[in-house]
């Protein structure tokens, strides 16, 4: 079969979030593992293009880079994702330990490789313990996107200041909508943390320290072109807004707007006009 | 969906044939167009790995390399090929004109971009006209693999010394089997030319100057792993054998053996034991 077009994109949730944040003017570093192969140069070149720092990435020889082939049906918009990740190791605590935490104001974790990420987040919590003023502390955000990690990821929840839950994780936990999801998960996070759940075309819900659930509608484009990475873009918008002192409602609206812009075109180039904060 | 494994391969019919020939010890050059992109480095690295010369390849900026995503069903062995070629230009006669034909003893053409390939083959025929001894002449082989080029490719048939017809082209022409195909096509080629048609698990048929149709069975491996490029590998085996003076039957048997070996493993690494000529 002839396909109408092909598009190559660097992928990965946190990597996508990083390139969006960098375009919003935030000095952003991505820390992940990369296969030392020709294909990985596509990732490195893309990070460079957007100005994302990758100085602490870990390169692994003799392994295949994770890859997804995403087949998009141009009439229905449905996606079929064929994903392969055979051999690329995860980031380990030993890698994270090399970071000078004084250089960071916000650290966003993908909720995977739970035992190691737990140690990393505990290191950040311990680092934060030396500061009296909250603005000196590193904000920790955590994305729980893929189902199937429960209950192990529950240990991560109390470590984060902001928790992003996906629709898939919400459904796996038996919740029917975003409001129910953020309310119930707010019992498992640390006091005062923000819990966010985006729900596709229904927008996003969030709850914060005062227990009030807020909702933002979605801001869909006239024509949906590419939904790959919409959630990662949403996360970037929320992190950006919260890090600049926006309210929780403003932050999820920012996330929905920037994600709506993203799905209107292919790839992760952000239209500056969608940033309102 | 998780896939069991992924494999990246440089592709292209003539490119595949080239890397097989190079492994058989033949000094081989590939001439084609390449998109000047990171992805094309995969091709260049692979050609270098097998020692295929690519000094006359033409690089094009601002275009996407042709790409196929081949989904293999591990139970049924069926392949679904999603192919994209949006913008990479073909090799033109002007590119071919730069070659010093004295450096070549055999030139194999993919039967595509017919008007240009016709001019190229006519240049070779003219070059050959200066030689009395047939062993001084450049042998021309031509692969007609994809259906839908008829009737335009008929102009190419009288230029070649060896014509490879695929099962698809045979069927498109109304032939039910390889024997019928080579017999009928032998009327359209130049006198004395060899006509070859491989027919998957049924083996291959060929006819030469004396009009006798010969057949080689297939030599399937114990387990079929990867049939991508089997035909290109077959072609390399036949070209190799004919260029060393083998009979037509020996040549198609060589082609079937090496193709049978190829489909027993992934990729184009050739087991030296399958070369009998």
Boltz contact constraints between the chains, C-beta under 6 A:
constraints:
  - contact:
      token1: [A, 1]
      token2: [B, 82]
      max_distance: 6.0
  - contact:
      token1: [A, 2]
      token2: [B, 83]
      max_distance: 6.0
  - contact:
      token1: [A, 3]
      token2: [B, 82]
      max_distance: 6.0
  - contact:
      token1: [A, 3]
      token2: [B, 84]
      max_distance: 6.0
  - contact:
      token1: [A, 6]
      token2: [B, 67]
      max_distance: 6.0
  - contact:
      token1: [A, 6]
      token2: [B, 84]
      max_distance: 6.0
  - contact:
      token1: [A, 38]
      token2: [B, 41]
      max_distance: 6.0
  - contact:
      token1: [A, 38]
      token2: [B, 42]
      max_distance: 6.0
  - contact:
      token1: [A, 41]
      token2: [B, 38]
      max_distance: 6.0
  - contact:
      token1: [A, 42]
      token2: [B, 38]
      max_distance: 6.0
  - contact:
      token1: [A, 67]
      token2: [B, 6]
      max_distance: 6.0
  - contact:
      token1: [A, 69]
      token2: [B, 69]
      max_distance: 6.0
  - contact:
      token1: [A, 82]
      token2: [B, 1]
      max_distance: 6.0
  - contact:
      token1: [A, 82]
      token2: [B, 3]
      max_distance: 6.0
  - contact:
      token1: [A, 83]
      token2: [B, 2]
      max_distance: 6.0
  - contact:
      token1: [A, 84]
      token2: [B, 3]
      max_distance: 6.0
  - contact:
      token1: [A, 84]
      token2: [B, 6]
      max_distance: 6.0
